[in-house]
């Protein structure tokens, strides 16, 4: 079994200050023997307040990609995150229709 730990962050204040139509953040994935921290950007969506959750979901997707790229494939994965909302989204593959946006759909892909 391969164990990975994920996290994400972004600063609403920094993103507002730049006035761009995107939200910038960072995602991190740690595993035994390595880690990866990536800068990411997602499109701004009017009314969306869950950018950190979308970035957390992106971090989980990145953890799965990293595990698949590994030369020694694991028979199973265990991924840890501190976002309960993201765990629900990732395990069900669904997001409530009232809050679902294109940003969410892209993160689920």
Phi, psi and omega per residue, in radians:
X1 nan 2.388 3.076
X2 -1.814 2.323 -3.135
X3 -1.956 2.268 3.121
X4 -2.234 2.567 3.107
X5 -2.083 2.366 -3.089
X6 -2.221 2.714 3.036
X7 -2.776 2.845 3.121
X8 -2.578 2.756 3.088
X9 -2.701 2.718 2.978
X10 -2.777 2.791 -3.132
X11 -1.991 1.916 3.114
X12 -1.012 -0.646 -3.120
X13 -1.129 -0.787 3.114
X14 -1.096 -0.727 -3.126
X15 -1.159 -0.674 3.105
X16 -1.168 -0.676 -3.096
X17 -1.105 -0.616 -3.116
X18 -1.375 -0.388 3.074
X19 1.139 0.356 -3.137
X20 -1.438 2.877 3.112
X21 -1.579 0.360 3.086
X22 -2.297 2.810 3.053
X23 -1.984 2.213 -3.135
X24 -1.800 2.478 3.101
X25 -2.720 -2.996 3.103
X26 -2.295 2.534 3.015
X27 -2.160 2.589 -3.113
X28 -2.339 2.466 3.070
X29 -2.321 2.239 3.084
X30 -2.082 2.524 3.037
X31 -2.617 2.915 3.134
X32 -1.059 2.081 3.114
X33 1.646 0.023 3.129
X34 -3.051 3.029 3.059
X35 -2.762 2.844 3.129
X36 -2.582 2.287 3.073
X37 -2.172 2.148 -3.099
X38 -2.118 2.486 2.950
X39 -1.484 2.361 -3.133
X40 -2.322 2.784 3.083
X41 -2.419 2.412 3.073
X42 -2.250 2.676 -3.132
X43 -1.161 2.423 3.095
X44 -1.260 2.405 -3.137
X45 -2.164 2.156 -3.141
X46 -0.947 2.249 3.079
X47 1.500 -0.207 -3.120
X48 -1.319 2.257 3.118
X49 -2.082 0.161 -3.047
X50 -1.901 0.616 -3.093
X51 -1.057 -0.708 -3.135
X52 -1.095 -0.677 3.106
X53 -1.137 -0.673 3.098
X54 -1.120 -0.714 3.100
X55 -1.176 -0.653 3.079
X56 -1.075 -0.727 3.109
X57 -1.129 -0.679 3.080
X58 -1.094 -0.650 3.109
X59 -1.130 -0.691 3.091
X60 -1.112 -0.771 3.111
X61 -1.065 -0.699 3.127
X62 -1.149 -0.663 3.105
X63 -1.065 -0.717 3.112
X64 -1.145 -0.731 3.090
X65 -1.038 -0.779 -3.133
X66 -1.079 -0.752 3.132
X67 -1.107 -0.655 -3.140
X68 -1.251 -0.488 3.133
X69 -1.385 -0.293 -3.092
X70 -1.089 2.408 3.135
X71 -1.071 -0.770 3.102
X72 -1.605 1.727 -3.112
X73 -1.208 2.358 3.101
X74 -1.470 2.582 3.100
X75 -1.322 -0.353 3.067
X76 -2.727 2.801 3.140
X77 -2.124 2.544 2.946
X78 -2.226 2.109 -3.102
X79 -2.036 2.230 3.129
X80 -1.868 2.411 3.051
X81 -2.516 2.773 3.109
X82 -1.677 0.163 -3.096
X83 -1.858 1.849 3.116
X84 -1.118 -0.676 3.134
X85 -1.050 -0.776 -3.122
X86 -1.148 -0.653 3.090
X87 -1.057 -0.749 3.115
X88 -1.099 -0.811 3.137
X89 -1.071 -0.819 -3.066
X90 -1.178 -0.721 -3.085
X91 -1.298 -0.547 -3.138
X92 -1.610 -0.392 -3.075
X93 1.250 0.273 -3.098
X94 -2.343 2.677 3.036
X95 -2.276 2.454 -3.141
X96 -0.876 2.339 -3.078
X97 -1.059 -0.494 -3.138
X98 -1.195 -0.391 -3.140
X99 -2.020 -0.137 -3.077
X100 -1.202 2.316 3.107
X101 -2.322 3.094 3.082
X102 -1.057 -0.610 3.104
X103 -1.063 -0.701 3.109
X104 -1.163 -0.797 -3.098
X105 -1.063 -0.734 3.120
X106 -1.113 -0.657 3.140
X107 -1.213 -0.548 -3.141
X108 -1.301 -0.382 -3.081
X109 -1.102 nan nan
